Amino acid sequence: MKRVLIVDDSPSVLQVLQFVFESEHYLVVTATDGAEGLQKISERLPDLVVTDSVMPGMDGFAFLRKLKDQPETS
């Protein structure tokens, strides 16, 4: 089963996206900020990452830069 990581600070957005992906038979993992998203990726690489661009702390752009800096996720 394909694994999707959704990173968003909005619980309602997480819920809707989780429903959509699960209805298409994806395994969904969620995170509420960039730091948590990086932690989830370090535990197990997803096949797809969906992220919000505007989040407190680490925004989506900083999150993506950190992913590009890591050899296993670049």
mmCIF file of the N, C-alpha and C atoms, coordinates in Angstrom:
data_MODEL
# 
_entry.id   MODEL 
# 
loop_
_atom_site.group_PDB 
_atom_site.id 
_atom_site.type_symbol 
_atom_site.label_atom_id 
_atom_site.label_alt_id 
_atom_site.label_comp_id 
_atom_site.label_asym_id 
_atom_site.label_entity_id 
_atom_site.label_seq_id 
_atom_site.pdbx_PDB_ins_code 
_atom_site.Cartn_x 
_atom_site.Cartn_y 
_atom_site.Cartn_z 
_atom_site.occupancy 
_atom_site.B_iso_or_equiv 
_atom_site.pdbx_formal_charge 
_atom_site.auth_seq_id 
_atom_site.auth_comp_id 
_atom_site.auth_asym_id 
_atom_site.auth_atom_id 
_atom_site.pdbx_PDB_model_num 
ATOM 1   N N  . MET A 1 1  ? 0.838   -1.176 0.000  1.00 0.00 ? 1  MET A N  1 
ATOM 2   C CA . MET A 1 1  ? 0.000   0.000  0.000  1.00 0.00 ? 1  MET A CA 1 
ATOM 3   C C  . MET A 1 1  ? 0.888   1.245  0.000  1.00 0.00 ? 1  MET A C  1 
ATOM 4   N N  . LYS A 1 2  ? 0.560   2.205  -0.834 1.00 0.00 ? 2  LYS A N  1 
ATOM 5   C CA . LYS A 1 2  ? 1.319   3.457  -0.906 1.00 0.00 ? 2  LYS A CA 1 
ATOM 6   C C  . LYS A 1 2  ? 1.050   4.297  0.337  1.00 0.00 ? 2  LYS A C  1 
ATOM 7   N N  . ARG A 1 3  ? 2.105   4.976  0.803  1.00 0.00 ? 3  ARG A N  1 
ATOM 8   C CA . ARG A 1 3  ? 2.052   5.756  2.042  1.00 0.00 ? 3  ARG A CA 1 
ATOM 9   C C  . ARG A 1 3  ? 2.137   7.242  1.709  1.00 0.00 ? 3  ARG A C  1 
ATOM 10  N N  . VAL A 1 4  ? 1.225   8.034  2.301  1.00 0.00 ? 4  VAL A N  1 
ATOM 11  C CA . VAL A 1 4  ? 1.174   9.477  2.103  1.00 0.00 ? 4  VAL A CA 1 
ATOM 12  C C  . VAL A 1 4  ? 1.368   10.160 3.444  1.00 0.00 ? 4  VAL A C  1 
ATOM 13  N N  . LEU A 1 5  ? 2.239   11.161 3.483  1.00 0.00 ? 5  LEU A N  1 
ATOM 14  C CA . LEU A 1 5  ? 2.388   12.003 4.662  1.00 0.00 ? 5  LEU A CA 1 
ATOM 15  C C  . LEU A 1 5  ? 1.746   13.340 4.356  1.00 0.00 ? 5  LEU A C  1 
ATOM 16  N N  . ILE A 1 6  ? 0.809   13.751 5.204  1.00 0.00 ? 6  ILE A N  1 
ATOM 17  C CA . ILE A 1 6  ? 0.150   15.046 5.065  1.00 0.00 ? 6  ILE A CA 1 
ATOM 18  C C  . ILE A 1 6  ? 0.599   15.912 6.234  1.00 0.00 ? 6  ILE A C  1 
ATOM 19  N N  . VAL A 1 7  ? 1.167   17.080 5.922  1.00 0.00 ? 7  VAL A N  1 
ATOM 20  C CA . VAL A 1 7  ? 1.652   18.000 6.945  1.00 0.00 ? 7  VAL A CA 1 
ATOM 21  C C  . VAL A 1 7  ? 0.843   19.288 6.847  1.00 0.00 ? 7  VAL A C  1 
ATOM 22  N N  . ASP A 1 8  ? 0.044   19.552 7.872  1.00 0.00 ? 8  ASP A N  1 
ATOM 23  C CA . ASP A 1 8  ? -0.796  20.751 7.880  1.00 0.00 ? 8  ASP A CA 1 
ATOM 24  C C  . ASP A 1 8  ? -1.173  21.072 9.312  1.00 0.00 ? 8  ASP A C  1 
ATOM 25  N N  . ASP A 1 9  ? -1.232  22.356 9.641  1.00 0.00 ? 9  ASP A N  1 
ATOM 26  C CA . ASP A 1 9  ? -1.575  22.760 11.002 1.00 0.00 ? 9  ASP A CA 1 
ATOM 27  C C  . ASP A 1 9  ? -3.083  22.855 11.230 1.00 0.00 ? 9  ASP A C  1 
ATOM 28  N N  . SER A 1 10 ? -3.874  22.686 10.202 1.00 0.00 ? 10 SER A N  1 
ATOM 29  C CA . SER A 1 10 ? -5.332  22.772 10.320 1.00 0.00 ? 10 SER A CA 1 
ATOM 30  C C  . SER A 1 10 ? -5.930  21.374 10.482 1.00 0.00 ? 10 SER A C  1 
ATOM 31  N N  . PRO A 1 11 ? -6.557  21.098 11.627 1.00 0.00 ? 11 PRO A N  1 
ATOM 32  C CA . PRO A 1 11 ? -7.164  19.777 11.826 1.00 0.00 ? 11 PRO A CA 1 
ATOM 33  C C  . PRO A 1 11 ? -8.232  19.441 10.780 1.00 0.00 ? 11 PRO A C  1 
ATOM 34  N N  . SER A 1 12 ? -9.003  20.436 10.345 1.00 0.00 ? 12 SER A N  1 
ATOM 35  C CA . SER A 1 12 ? -10.051 20.151 9.361  1.00 0.00 ? 12 SER A CA 1 
ATOM 36  C C  . SER A 1 12 ? -9.447  19.796 7.998  1.00 0.00 ? 12 SER A C  1 
ATOM 37  N N  . VAL A 1 13 ? -8.372  20.460 7.607  1.00 0.00 ? 13 VAL A N  1 
ATOM 38  C CA . VAL A 1 13 ? -7.706  20.132 6.341  1.00 0.00 ? 13 VAL A CA 1 
ATOM 39  C C  . VAL A 1 13 ? -7.106  18.736 6.426  1.00 0.00 ? 13 VAL A C  1 
ATOM 40  N N  . LEU A 1 14 ? -6.456  18.422 7.547  1.00 0.00 ? 14 LEU A N  1 
ATOM 41  C CA . LEU A 1 14 ? -5.902  17.075 7.729  1.00 0.00 ? 14 LEU A CA 1 
ATOM 42  C C  . LEU A 1 14 ? -6.990  16.020 7.597  1.00 0.00 ? 14 LEU A C  1 
ATOM 43  N N  . GLN A 1 15 ? -8.127  16.278 8.222  1.00 0.00 ? 15 GLN A N  1 
ATOM 44  C CA . GLN A 1 15 ? -9.228  15.306 8.206  1.00 0.00 ? 15 GLN A CA 1 
ATOM 45  C C  . GLN A 1 15 ? -9.759  15.090 6.789  1.00 0.00 ? 15 GLN A C  1 
ATOM 46  N N  . VAL A 1 16 ? -9.963  16.175 6.053  1.00 0.00 ? 16 VAL A N  1 
ATOM 47  C CA . VAL A 1 16 ? -10.488 16.058 4.685  1.00 0.00 ? 16 VAL A CA 1 
ATOM 48  C C  . VAL A 1 16 ? -9.490  15.335 3.785  1.00 0.00 ? 16 VAL A C  1 
ATOM 49  N N  . LEU A 1 17 ? -8.216  15.750 3.832  1.00 0.00 ? 17 LEU A N  1 
ATOM 50  C CA . LEU A 1 17 ? -7.209  15.098 2.986  1.00 0.00 ? 17 LEU A CA 1 
ATOM 51  C C  . LEU A 1 17 ? -7.019  13.638 3.362  1.00 0.00 ? 17 LEU A C  1 
ATOM 52  N N  . GLN A 1 18 ? -7.055  13.332 4.639  1.00 0.00 ? 18 GLN A N  1 
ATOM 53  C CA . GLN A 1 18 ? -6.933  11.949 5.070  1.00 0.00 ? 18 GLN A CA 1 
ATOM 54  C C  . GLN A 1 18 ? -8.084  11.115 4.513  1.00 0.00 ? 18 GLN A C  1 
ATOM 55  N N  . PHE A 1 19 ? -9.289  11.635 4.584  1.00 0.00 ? 19 PHE A N  1 
ATOM 56  C CA . PHE A 1 19 ? -10.452 10.932 4.037  1.00 0.00 ? 19 PHE A CA 1 
ATOM 57  C C  . PHE A 1 19 ? -10.294 10.684 2.538  1.00 0.00 ? 19 PHE A C  1 
ATOM 58  N N  . VAL A 1 20 ? -9.867  11.716 1.804  1.00 0.00 ? 20 VAL A N  1 
ATOM 59  C CA . VAL A 1 20 ? -9.724  11.594 0.347  1.00 0.00 ? 20 VAL A CA 1 
ATOM 60  C C  . VAL A 1 20 ? -8.690  10.522 -0.015 1.00 0.00 ? 20 VAL A C  1 
ATOM 61  N N  . PHE A 1 21 ? -7.524  10.578 0.610  1.00 0.00 ? 21 PHE A N  1 
ATOM 62  C CA . PHE A 1 21 ? -6.479  9.609  0.285  1.00 0.00 ? 21 PHE A CA 1 
ATOM 63  C C  . PHE A 1 21 ? -6.846  8.194  0.741  1.00 0.00 ? 21 PHE A C  1 
ATOM 64  N N  . GLU A 1 22 ? -7.436  8.078  1.920  1.00 0.00 ? 22 GLU A N  1 
ATOM 65  C CA . GLU A 1 22 ? -7.823  6.740  2.384  1.00 0.00 ? 22 GLU A CA 1 
ATOM 66  C C  . GLU A 1 22 ? -8.911  6.137  1.502  1.00 0.00 ? 22 GLU A C  1 
ATOM 67  N N  . SER A 1 23 ? -9.801  6.969  0.967  1.00 0.00 ? 23 SER A N  1 
ATOM 68  C CA . SER A 1 23 ? -10.836 6.451  0.075  1.00 0.00 ? 23 SER A CA 1 
ATOM 69  C C  . SER A 1 23 ? -10.244 5.916  -1.225 1.00 0.00 ? 23 SER A C  1 
ATOM 70  N N  . GLU A 1 24 ? -9.011  6.340  -1.529 1.00 0.00 ? 24 GLU A N  1 
ATOM 71  C CA . GLU A 1 24 ? -8.292  5.838  -2.705 1.00 0.00 ? 24 GLU A CA 1 
ATOM 72  C C  . GLU A 1 24 ? -7.275  4.758  -2.315 1.00 0.00 ? 24 GLU A C  1 
ATOM 73  N N  . HIS A 1 25 ? -7.397  4.252  -1.100 1.00 0.00 ? 25 HIS A N  1 
ATOM 74  C CA . HIS A 1 25 ? -6.608  3.126  -0.594 1.00 0.00 ? 25 HIS A CA 1 
ATOM 75  C C  . HIS A 1 25 ? -5.126  3.442  -0.341 1.00 0.00 ? 25 HIS A C  1 
ATOM 76  N N  . TYR A 1 26 ? -4.864  4.658  0.099  1.00 0.00 ? 26 TYR A N  1 
ATOM 77  C CA . TYR A 1 26 ? -3.527  5.028  0.548  1.00 0.00 ? 26 TYR A CA 1 
ATOM 78  C C  . TYR A 1 26 ? -3.457  4.871  2.063  1.00 0.00 ? 26 TYR A C  1 
ATOM 79  N N  . LEU A 1 27 ? -2.289  4.548  2.559  1.00 0.00 ? 27 LEU A N  1 
ATOM 80  C CA . LEU A 1 27 ? -2.037  4.579  3.997  1.00 0.00 ? 27 LEU A CA 1 
ATOM 81  C C  . LEU A 1 27 ? -1.621  6.009  4.321  1.00 0.00 ? 27 LEU A C  1 
ATOM 82  N N  . VAL A 1 28 ? -2.343  6.660  5.218  1.00 0.00 ? 28 VAL A N  1 
ATOM 83  C CA . VAL A 1 28 ? -2.119  8.077  5.497  1.00 0.00 ? 28 VAL A CA 1 
ATOM 84  C C  . VAL A 1 28 ? -1.495  8.263  6.874  1.00 0.00 ? 28 VAL A C  1 
ATOM 85  N N  . VAL A 1 29 ? -0.432  9.074  6.898  1.00 0.00 ? 29 VAL A N  1 
ATOM 86  C CA . VAL A 1 29 ? 0.219   9.497  8.133  1.00 0.00 ? 29 VAL A CA 1 
ATOM 87  C C  . VAL A 1 29 ? 0.102   11.012 8.160  1.00 0.00 ? 29 VAL A C  1 
ATOM 88  N N  . THR A 1 30 ? -0.203  11.586 9.326  1.00 0.00 ? 30 THR A N  1 
ATOM 89  C CA . THR A 1 30 ? -0.355  13.031 9.408  1.00 0.00 ? 30 THR A CA 1 
ATOM 90  C C  . THR A 1 30 ? 0.629   13.641 10.396 1.00 0.00 ? 30 THR A C  1 
ATOM 91  N N  . ALA A 1 31 ? 0.926   14.919 10.169 1.00 0.00 ? 31 ALA A N  1 
ATOM 92  C CA . ALA A 1 31 ? 1.763   15.705 11.065 1.00 0.00 ? 31 ALA A CA 1 
ATOM 93  C C  . ALA A 1 31 ? 1.194   17.119 11.096 1.00 0.00 ? 31 ALA A C  1 
ATOM 94  N N  . THR A 1 32 ? 1.309   17.776 12.246 1.00 0.00 ? 32 THR A N  1 
ATOM 95  C CA . THR A 1 32 ? 0.716   19.103 12.392 1.00 0.00 ? 32 THR A CA 1 
ATOM 96  C C  . THR A 1 32 ? 1.701   20.250 12.195 1.00 0.00 ? 32 THR A C  1 
ATOM 97  N N  . ASP A 1 33 ? 2.966   19.935 11.971 1.00 0.00 ? 33 ASP A N  1 
ATOM 98  C CA . ASP A 1 33 ? 3.953   20.972 11.659 1.00 0.00 ? 33 ASP A CA 1 
ATOM 99  C C  . ASP A 1 33 ? 5.156   20.330 10.982 1.00 0.00 ? 33 ASP A C  1 
ATOM 100 N N  . GLY A 1 34 ? 6.055   21.182 10.488 1.00 0.00 ? 34 GLY A N  1 
ATOM 101 C CA . GLY A 1 34 ? 7.213   20.688 9.750  1.00 0.00 ? 34 GLY A CA 1 
ATOM 102 C C  . GLY A 1 34 ? 8.120   19.791 10.560 1.00 0.00 ? 34 GLY A C  1 
ATOM 103 N N  . ALA A 1 35 ? 8.355   20.144 11.824 1.00 0.00 ? 35 ALA A N  1 
ATOM 104 C CA . ALA A 1 35 ? 9.235   19.332 12.669 1.00 0.00 ? 35 ALA A CA 1 
ATOM 105 C C  . ALA A 1 35 ? 8.661   17.927 12.865 1.00 0.00 ? 35 ALA A C  1 
ATOM 106 N N  . GLU A 1 36 ? 7.380   17.849 13.113 1.00 0.00 ? 36 GLU A N  1 
ATOM 107 C CA . GLU A 1 36 ? 6.740   16.532 13.269 1.00 0.00 ? 36 GLU A CA 1 
ATOM 108 C C  . GLU A 1 36 ? 6.783   15.772 11.945 1.00 0.00 ? 36 GLU A C  1 
ATOM 109 N N  . GLY A 1 37 ? 6.607   16.484 10.844 1.00 0.00 ? 37 GLY A N  1 
ATOM 110 C CA . GLY A 1 37 ? 6.698   15.852 9.528  1.00 0.00 ? 37 GLY A CA 1 
ATOM 111 C C  . GLY A 1 37 ? 8.060   15.236 9.290  1.00 0.00 ? 37 GLY A C  1 
ATOM 112 N N  . LEU A 1 38 ? 9.121   15.957 9.642  1.00 0.00 ? 38 LEU A N  1 
ATOM 113 C CA . LEU A 1 38 ? 10.473  15.417 9.494  1.00 0.00 ? 38 LEU A CA 1 
ATOM 114 C C  . LEU A 1 38 ? 10.678  14.183 10.367 1.00 0.00 ? 38 LEU A C  1 
ATOM 115 N N  . GLN A 1 39 ? 10.121  14.209 11.568 1.00 0.00 ? 39 GLN A N  1 
ATOM 116 C CA . GLN A 1 39 ? 10.217  13.053 12.469 1.00 0.00 ? 39 GLN A CA 1 
ATOM 117 C C  . GLN A 1 39 ? 9.529   11.835 11.848 1.00 0.00 ? 39 GLN A C  1 
ATOM 118 N N  . LYS A 1 40 ? 8.338   12.044 11.299 1.00 0.00 ? 40 LYS A N  1 
ATOM 119 C CA . LYS A 1 40 ? 7.598   10.930 10.680 1.00 0.00 ? 40 LYS A CA 1 
ATOM 120 C C  . LYS A 1 40 ? 8.371   10.372 9.476  1.00 0.00 ? 40 LYS A C  1 
ATOM 121 N N  . ILE A 1 41 ? 9.009   11.257 8.710  1.00 0.00 ? 41 ILE A N  1 
ATOM 122 C CA . ILE A 1 41 ? 9.788   10.807 7.558  1.00 0.00 ? 41 ILE A CA 1 
ATOM 123 C C  . ILE A 1 41 ? 11.003  10.009 8.013  1.00 0.00 ? 41 ILE A C  1 
ATOM 124 N N  . SER A 1 42 ? 11.615  10.411 9.129  1.00 0.00 ? 42 SER A N  1 
ATOM 125 C CA . SER A 1 42 ? 12.781  9.673  9.620  1.00 0.00 ? 42 SER A CA 1 
ATOM 126 C C  . SER A 1 42 ? 12.398  8.276  10.110 1.00 0.00 ? 42 SER A C  1 
ATOM 127 N N  . GLU A 1 43 ? 11.158  8.101  10.524 1.00 0.00 ? 43 GLU A N  1 
ATOM 128 C CA . GLU A 1 43 ? 10.674  6.792  10.973 1.00 0.00 ? 43 GLU A CA 1 
ATOM 129 C C  . GLU A 1 43 ? 10.402  5.867  9.796  1.00 0.00 ? 43 GLU A C  1 
ATOM 130 N N  . ARG A 1 44 ? 9.829   6.421  8.730  1.00 0.00 ? 44 ARG A N  1 
ATOM 131 C CA . ARG A 1 44 ? 9.550   5.636  7.524  1.00 0.00 ? 44 ARG A CA 1 
ATOM 132 C C  . ARG A 1 44 ? 9.241   6.578  6.372  1.00 0.00 ? 44 ARG A C  1 
ATOM 133 N N  . LEU A 1 45 ? 9.954   6.402  5.258  1.00 0.00 ? 45 LEU A N  1 
ATOM 134 C CA . LEU A 1 45 ? 9.771   7.267  4.098  1.00 0.00 ? 45 LEU A CA 1 
ATOM 135 C C  . LEU A 1 45 ? 8.402   7.066  3.463  1.00 0.00 ? 45 LEU A C  1 
ATOM 136 N N  . PRO A 1 46 ? 7.696   8.157  3.211  1.00 0.00 ? 46 PRO A N  1 
ATOM 137 C CA . PRO A 1 46 ? 6.422   8.046  2.484  1.00 0.00 ? 46 PRO A CA 1 
ATOM 138 C C  . PRO A 1 46 ? 6.680   8.019  0.975  1.00 0.00 ? 46 PRO A C  1 
ATOM 139 N N  . ASP A 1 47 ? 5.662   7.622  0.240  1.00 0.00 ? 47 ASP A N  1 
ATOM 140 C CA . ASP A 1 47 ? 5.740   7.669  -1.217 1.00 0.00 ? 47 ASP A CA 1 
ATOM 141 C C  . ASP A 1 47 ? 5.391   9.062  -1.736 1.00 0.00 ? 47 ASP A C  1 
ATOM 142 N N  . LEU A 1 48 ? 4.624   9.815  -0.943 1.00 0.00 ? 48 LEU A N  1 
ATOM 143 C CA . LEU A 1 48 ? 4.177   11.142 -1.328 1.00 0.00 ? 48 LEU A CA 1 
ATOM 144 C C  . LEU A 1 48 ? 4.071   12.007 -0.080 1.00 0.00 ? 48 LEU A C  1 
ATOM 145 N N  . VAL A 1 49 ? 4.436   13.280 -0.214 1.00 0.00 ? 49 VAL A N  1 
ATOM 146 C CA . VAL A 1 49 ? 4.274   14.245 0.877  1.00 0.00 ? 49 VAL A CA 1 
ATOM 147 C C  . VAL A 1 49 ? 3.406   15.383 0.368  1.00 0.00 ? 49 VAL A C  1 
ATOM 148 N N  . VAL A 1 50 ? 2.375   15.721 1.137  1.00 0.00 ? 50 VAL A N  1 
ATOM 149 C CA . VAL A 1 50 ? 1.522   16.870 0.856  1.00 0.00 ? 50 VAL A CA 1 
ATOM 150 C C  . VAL A 1 50 ? 1.686   17.810 2.038  1.00 0.00 ? 50 VAL A C  1 
ATOM 151 N N  . THR A 1 51 ? 2.058   19.066 1.775  1.00 0.00 ? 51 THR A N  1 
ATOM 152 C CA . THR A 1 51 ? 2.288   19.994 2.873  1.00 0.00 ? 51 THR A CA 1 
ATOM 153 C C  . THR A 1 51 ? 1.641   21.343 2.621  1.00 0.00 ? 51 THR A C  1 
ATOM 154 N N  . ASP A 1 52 ? 1.252   21.963 3.704  1.00 0.00 ? 52 ASP A N  1 
ATOM 155 C CA . ASP A 1 52 ? 0.760   23.336 3.692  1.00 0.00 ? 52 ASP A CA 1 
ATOM 156 C C  . ASP A 1 52 ? 1.976   24.247 3.574  1.00 0.00 ? 52 ASP A C  1 
ATOM 157 N N  . SER A 1 53 ? 1.824   25.393 2.947  1.00 0.00 ? 53 SER A N  1 
ATOM 158 C CA . SER A 1 53 ? 2.954   26.316 2.854  1.00 0.00 ? 53 SER A CA 1 
ATOM 159 C C  . SER A 1 53 ? 3.009   27.271 4.044  1.00 0.00 ? 53 SER A C  1 
ATOM 160 N N  . VAL A 1 54 ? 1.867   27.554 4.669  1.00 0.00 ? 54 VAL A N  1 
ATOM 161 C CA . VAL A 1 54 ? 1.819   28.508 5.780  1.00 0.00 ? 54 VAL A CA 1 
ATOM 162 C C  . VAL A 1 54 ? 1.492   27.756 7.067  1.00 0.00 ? 54 VAL A C  1 
ATOM 163 N N  . MET A 1 55 ? 2.526   27.583 7.898  1.00 0.00 ? 55 MET A N  1 
ATOM 164 C CA . MET A 1 55 ? 2.370   26.917 9.194  1.00 0.00 ? 55 MET A CA 1 
ATOM 165 C C  . MET A 1 55 ? 3.233   27.653 10.197 1.00 0.00 ? 55 MET A C  1 
ATOM 166 N N  . PRO A 1 56 ? 2.847   27.627 11.474 1.00 0.00 ? 56 PRO A N  1 
ATOM 167 C CA . PRO A 1 56 ? 3.699   28.253 12.493 1.00 0.00 ? 56 PRO A CA 1 
ATOM 168 C C  . PRO A 1 56 ? 4.987   27.453 12.671 1.00 0.00 ? 56 PRO A C  1 
ATOM 169 N N  . GLY A 1 57 ? 6.018   28.131 13.138 1.00 0.00 ? 57 GLY A N  1 
ATOM 170 C CA . GLY A 1 57 ? 7.309   27.449 13.322 1.00 0.00 ? 57 GLY A CA 1 
ATOM 171 C C  . GLY A 1 57 ? 7.980   27.263 11.982 1.00 0.00 ? 57 GLY A C  1 
ATOM 172 N N  . MET A 1 58 ? 8.044   26.033 11.527 1.00 0.00 ? 58 MET A N  1 
ATOM 173 C CA . MET A 1 58 ? 8.654   25.713 10.237 1.00 0.00 ? 58 MET A CA 1 
ATOM 174 C C  . MET A 1 58 ? 7.560   25.693 9.168  1.00 0.00 ? 58 MET A C  1 
ATOM 175 N N  . ASP A 1 59 ? 7.611   26.659 8.240  1.00 0.00 ? 59 ASP A N  1 
ATOM 176 C CA . ASP A 1 59 ? 6.600   26.665 7.188  1.00 0.00 ? 59 ASP A CA 1 
ATOM 177 C C  . ASP A 1 59 ? 6.893   25.576 6.149  1.00 0.00 ? 59 ASP A C  1 
ATOM 178 N N  . GLY A 1 60 ? 5.989   25.417 5.219  1.00 0.00 ? 60 GLY A N  1 
ATOM 179 C CA . GLY A 1 60 ? 6.137   24.370 4.216  1.00 0.00 ? 60 GLY A CA 1 
ATOM 180 C C  . GLY A 1 60 ? 7.373   24.508 3.353  1.00 0.00 ? 60 GLY A C  1 
ATOM 181 N N  . PHE A 1 61 ? 7.779   25.753 3.080  1.00 0.00 ? 61 PHE A N  1 
ATOM 182 C CA . PHE A 1 61 ? 8.966   25.967 2.250  1.00 0.00 ? 61 PHE A CA 1 
ATOM 183 C C  . PHE A 1 61 ? 10.239  25.536 2.976  1.00 0.00 ? 61 PHE A C  1 
ATOM 184 N N  . ALA A 1 62 ? 10.342  25.870 4.261  1.00 0.00 ? 62 ALA A N  1 
ATOM 185 C CA . ALA A 1 62 ? 11.504  25.431 5.056  1.00 0.00 ? 62 ALA A CA 1 
ATOM 186 C C  . ALA A 1 62 ? 11.502  23.913 5.196  1.00 0.00 ? 62 ALA A C  1 
ATOM 187 N N  . PHE A 1 63 ? 10.326  23.336 5.365  1.00 0.00 ? 63 PHE A N  1 
ATOM 188 C CA . PHE A 1 63 ? 10.178  21.884 5.452  1.00 0.00 ? 63 PHE A CA 1 
ATOM 189 C C  . PHE A 1 63 ? 10.716  21.220 4.184  1.00 0.00 ? 63 PHE A C  1 
ATOM 190 N N  . LEU A 1 64 ? 10.331  21.736 3.027  1.00 0.00 ? 64 LEU A N  1 
ATOM 191 C CA . LEU A 1 64 ? 10.795  21.167 1.759  1.00 0.00 ? 64 LEU A CA 1 
ATOM 192 C C  . LEU A 1 64 ? 12.293  21.352 1.559  1.00 0.00 ? 64 LEU A C  1 
ATOM 193 N N  . ARG A 1 65 ? 12.829  22.508 1.996  1.00 0.00 ? 65 ARG A N  1 
ATOM 194 C CA . ARG A 1 65 ? 14.279  22.708 1.892  1.00 0.00 ? 65 ARG A CA 1 
ATOM 195 C C  . ARG A 1 65 ? 15.028  21.669 2.726  1.00 0.00 ? 65 ARG A C  1 
ATOM 196 N N  . LYS A 1 66 ? 14.517  21.374 3.913  1.00 0.00 ? 66 LYS A N  1 
ATOM 197 C CA . LYS A 1 66 ? 15.158  20.361 4.757  1.00 0.00 ? 66 LYS A CA 1 
ATOM 198 C C  . LYS A 1 66 ? 15.093  18.987 4.097  1.00 0.00 ? 66 LYS A C  1 
ATOM 199 N N  . LEU A 1 67 ? 13.985  18.687 3.442  1.00 0.00 ? 67 LEU A N  1 
ATOM 200 C CA . LEU A 1 67 ? 13.875  17.410 2.719  1.00 0.00 ? 67 LEU A CA 1 
ATOM 201 C C  . LEU A 1 67 ? 14.883  17.348 1.583  1.00 0.00 ? 67 LEU A C  1 
ATOM 202 N N  . LYS A 1 68 ? 15.059  18.435 0.860  1.00 0.00 ? 68 LYS A N  1 
ATOM 203 C CA . LYS A 1 68 ? 16.015  18.466 -0.259 1.00 0.00 ? 68 LYS A CA 1 
ATOM 204 C C  . LYS A 1 68 ? 17.455  18.343 0.230  1.00 0.00 ? 68 LYS A C  1 
ATOM 205 N N  . ASP A 1 69 ? 17.727  18.785 1.454  1.00 0.00 ? 69 ASP A N  1 
ATOM 206 C CA . ASP A 1 69 ? 19.079  18.724 2.002  1.00 0.00 ? 69 ASP A CA 1 
ATOM 207 C C  . ASP A 1 69 ? 19.473  17.322 2.472  1.00 0.00 ? 69 ASP A C  1 
ATOM 208 N N  . GLN A 1 70 ? 18.516  16.439 2.647  1.00 0.00 ? 70 GLN A N  1 
ATOM 209 C CA . GLN A 1 70 ? 18.796  15.086 3.118  1.00 0.00 ? 70 GLN A CA 1 
ATOM 210 C C  . GLN A 1 70 ? 18.922  14.140 1.913  1.00 0.00 ? 70 GLN A C  1 
ATOM 211 N N  . PRO A 1 71 ? 20.022  13.399 1.820  1.00 0.00 ? 71 PRO A N  1 
ATOM 212 C CA . PRO A 1 71 ? 20.220  12.508 0.664  1.00 0.00 ? 71 PRO A CA 1 
ATOM 213 C C  . PRO A 1 71 ? 19.074  11.514 0.448  1.00 0.00 ? 71 PRO A C  1 
ATOM 214 N N  . GLU A 1 72 ? 18.512  10.979 1.521  1.00 0.00 ? 72 GLU A N  1 
ATOM 215 C CA . GLU A 1 72 ? 17.467  9.974  1.372  1.00 0.00 ? 72 GLU A CA 1 
ATOM 216 C C  . GLU A 1 72 ? 16.123  10.545 0.912  1.00 0.00 ? 72 GLU A C  1 
ATOM 217 N N  . THR A 1 73 ? 15.962  11.868 0.988  1.00 0.00 ? 73 THR A N  1 
ATOM 218 C CA . THR A 1 73 ? 14.693  12.473 0.553  1.00 0.00 ? 73 THR A CA 1 
ATOM 219 C C  . THR A 1 73 ? 14.871  13.518 -0.543 1.00 0.00 ? 73 THR A C  1 
ATOM 220 N N  . SER A 1 74 ? 16.095  13.725 -0.979 1.00 0.00 ? 74 SER A N  1 
ATOM 221 C CA . SER A 1 74 ? 16.306  14.760 -2.001 1.00 0.00 ? 74 SER A CA 1 
ATOM 222 C C  . SER A 1 74 ? 15.705  14.325 -3.320 1.00 0.00 ? 74 SER A C  1 
# 
